[in-house]
């Protein structure tokens, strides 16, 4: 039986996900955004060291942000055999705009 985390990871690898709010299901099957939560997908063809370098950069960018109060920054990273690389976390709008502007972000 496939676990939920593996299924979610597979869906993330198959579907093009851009720095978009993470969705949370509620009881009436509607979808609700989780404030300041994002999944960031890096461009295909990047090496593990590229992911590491990007994560160092985003951690520093988040640390320097003046509006980061209560936001954790990077919370989970993804690197799959299929080549998918990305991460999830909570960021303020300034950091999100910096992430979107990076050439290594899809």
N, C-alpha and C positions, 0 to 999 in steps of 0.2 A: 504494500500500500504506500502510495506517495504521500509524504508529509506536506502540510500546508506551506511550510517555509520553502521546500523544494519546488512546489508547484508555483508559488509566488515568484521565486527566483527565475524559473523557466519562463513564466509570463513576462517578466521584466526583460528577459533576454530577447524574447521574440517581438514584443511590441516596442515601437520606438517611443521612448519616454524622454521628454525634455524636462528641464528644470521646472517641474510642475508640482502643485500641491499634492501631497499624499491624500488619498481618499480613504474614508472610513465608513463601513457599512453601518446602518442603523436598522432598528427592528422592522420598519415598514419598507425595507428594501430600497429606500432612497439613498443617495450618497451625500456625504457631508465632508467638507474639507477640514483638515486639521491645520489650524493656523500656524504659519511660519514653518511648516514641514515640507521638505522637498526631496525628490529622488533625482539625482544628477547622473546622466549617462555620458560617459566619455566616448570619443570617436573610436571607431574600430581600427585595429591595426596598431594600437599603442602597446608598448611593452609594460611589464610589471614595474620597472623603474620609473616609467612615465606616470603610472598611477601613484606611486610613492611620492614622486616629486609634486604632483598636483595636490595630493593630500597634505603635504607639508605647506604648500602655498596657501591652500584654503584654511588650514588651521591658523596660520599667521594672519591672514586677512580677517578671519572671524575674531581673533584675539585683539586686533587693532580697532575693530568696530566700536563706535561709541554707543550704538543702540542694541548691543547684544544681550542686555540684561535678561536673565531667565531663559536664554536660548543656548542649547548645548553645543552647537556646531555639529561636526561629523559624529554620527551615532553608530553607523553600520557601513561597512564597505563590502563591495561585491566584485569578485574576480572569478570568472567561470572559464571552463575549458573551451567553451564556444567562442571565447574572445571578448565576451561582455565584461566591461569594467565600469564601475560606478560607485555611488555612495548615497546614503540617505542621512538627513540631519535637519536640524532646526537653525535657520539663519534669518537675520534681519534683511530688509529690502536692499540696503546698500551692498551687503555681501552678495546677495543673490544677483544683483546687477553686475558685480565684478565677476562672478562665476560665469554668467551668460556671455560675457565679453571674451572669455578665454578661448583661444583657438583650438584647444584640445577637448572642448565640451560640445557635445551634440546639441 
